[in-house]
Amino acid sequence: MSDPISHEFRATSPPDGVIRDLVLQADEFNAIGYRIEGHTPQTVVMSRRITPTAAWAVPLAIAALAFCIPVFSPSATTQQAATGGSIALFALIAAFVLSLLVKTTERVTFSASAEAGGSRVLVSGSVTPEMRDYVLACGAPQTGNRPHAQA
């Protein structure tokens, strides 16, 4: 599950220092499903690959309906039940294959720009709750306004 984010915070280090700190934390980001796609001295882009729910949920729902309607219908013939079972099996196989093959990439971008006394950091993209917690903690007073990995 991910949600869009657009958040800005101030950091005490210069832009290249903020980005360097983020890049050095690649292992922590990998642990929550993100990998660094690329970076410049002012920007770092992270991404994660996910299977959209619709890719497996729709065929699974079709399979449930195809199996349940003939089975629970008092007037269903053996042939109708067998046809429903075949459709259900096909839909289950489709759900499995789609869950393996259909992927989407979600990205989050950290952009740092220089300002007096440090940097202004803008974070935008789609994030998981864990990444949202990280981003919001970066701007919290107790962190020193410097990107860091949460324990």
C-alpha positions in Angstrom: 0.0 0.0 0.0 1.4 3.4 -0.9 0.2 6.9 -0.9 1.3 10.1 -2.7 3.5 12.5 -0.7 4.7 16.0 -1.2 6.7 17.1 1.8 9.3 19.8 2.3 11.8 20.2 5.2 15.0 22.0 6.0 18.4 20.4 6.6 21.5 21.9 8.1 23.9 20.3 5.6 24.4 21.5 2.0 22.4 19.8 -0.8 25.3 17.4 -1.8 25.6 16.4 1.9 21.9 15.6 2.2 22.0 13.5 -1.0 25.2 11.8 0.1 23.6 10.8 3.4 20.6 9.4 1.6 22.8 7.4 -0.8 24.9 6.0 2.1 21.7 4.6 3.6 20.8 2.4 0.6 20.8 -0.7 2.8 18.1 0.8 5.1 16.0 1.8 2.1 16.4 -1.7 0.6 15.1 -3.2 3.9 11.8 -1.3 3.3 11.6 -2.2 -0.4 13.2 0.8 -2.1 16.3 0.9 -4.3 18.2 3.9 -5.5 17.6 4.3 -9.2 20.0 7.2 -9.6 21.3 10.4 -8.1 22.9 13.7 -8.8 24.5 16.1 -6.3 21.0 17.7 -5.8 18.6 14.7 -6.4 18.1 11.1 -5.6 15.3 8.9 -7.1 14.2 5.7 -5.3 11.8 3.1 -6.5 10.1 -0.1 -5.6 8.4 -2.7 -7.8 5.0 -3.9 -6.8 2.2 -6.1 -8.0 -1.0 -4.0 -8.4 -3.9 -5.6 -6.4 -6.1 -5.6 -9.5 -3.7 -7.8 -11.3 -4.5 -10.8 -9.1 -7.8 -9.7 -7.3 -9.9 -9.5 -10.5 -9.1 -13.0 -11.8 -9.5 -14.4 -8.3 -13.0 -12.8 -7.9 -13.9 -14.3 -11.3 -12.7 -17.7 -10.2 -14.7 -17.5 -7.0 -17.9 -16.5 -8.9 -17.4 -19.2 -11.6 -16.9 -21.9 -9.0 -19.6 -20.8 -6.5 -22.5 -20.0 -8.8 -22.9 -23.5 -10.3 -22.0 -25.2 -7.0 -24.6 -23.4 -4.9 -27.3 -23.1 -7.5 -29.9 -25.8 -6.8 -30.8 -26.0 -10.5 -27.2 -26.4 -11.8 -26.5 -29.5 -13.8 -23.4 -31.5 -13.6 -22.2 -30.1 -16.9 -22.8 -26.5 -15.7 -20.8 -27.3 -12.5 -18.0 -28.8 -14.5 -17.9 -25.7 -16.8 -17.9 -23.4 -13.8 -15.0 -25.4 -12.3 -13.0 -25.1 -15.6 -13.6 -21.4 -15.7 -12.5 -21.1 -12.0 -9.4 -23.1 -12.7 -8.5 -20.9 -15.7 -9.1 -17.7 -13.7 -6.9 -19.0 -10.8 -4.1 -19.8 -13.2 -4.5 -16.3 -14.7 -4.4 -14.7 -11.2 -1.2 -16.6 -10.4 0.5 -15.7 -13.8 -0.6 -12.1 -13.6 0.7 -11.8 -10.0 4.1 -12.9 -11.3 4.2 -10.9 -14.5 2.4 -7.7 -13.9 4.5 -5.2 -12.0 4.5 -1.5 -11.6 7.2 0.8 -10.4 6.5 3.5 -7.7 9.1 6.3 -7.4 9.9 8.8 -4.7 12.3 11.8 -5.4 14.3 13.7 -2.9 15.4 17.1 -4.3 17.7 19.3 -2.3 18.4 23.0 -3.0 20.8 25.4 -1.3 19.5 28.0 1.1 21.0 30.1 3.9 22.2 27.8 6.6 21.7 24.5 4.8 19.2 23.0 2.3 15.6 22.9 1.5 14.6 19.3 0.7 11.4 18.5 -1.3 10.2 14.9 -1.3 7.5 13.8 -3.8 6.2 10.6 -5.2 4.5 7.5 -3.9 5.6 6.1 -0.6 4.8 3.3 1.8 3.9 4.0 5.4 7.5 3.2 6.4 9.0 5.7 4.0 6.4 8.3 5.0 7.6 7.9 8.6 11.2 8.3 7.5 10.4 11.4 5.5 8.3 13.0 8.3 11.1 12.2 10.8 13.7 14.0 8.7 12.0 17.3 9.4 11.3 16.7 13.0 13.3 19.0 15.5 14.8 16.1 17.4 16.6 14.7 14.3 18.7 17.8 13.8 16.9 18.2 10.4 19.4 15.8 8.8 18.4 12.7 6.9 19.1 9.6 8.9 17.9 6.0 9.1 15.3 5.1 11.7 16.0 2.2 14.0 
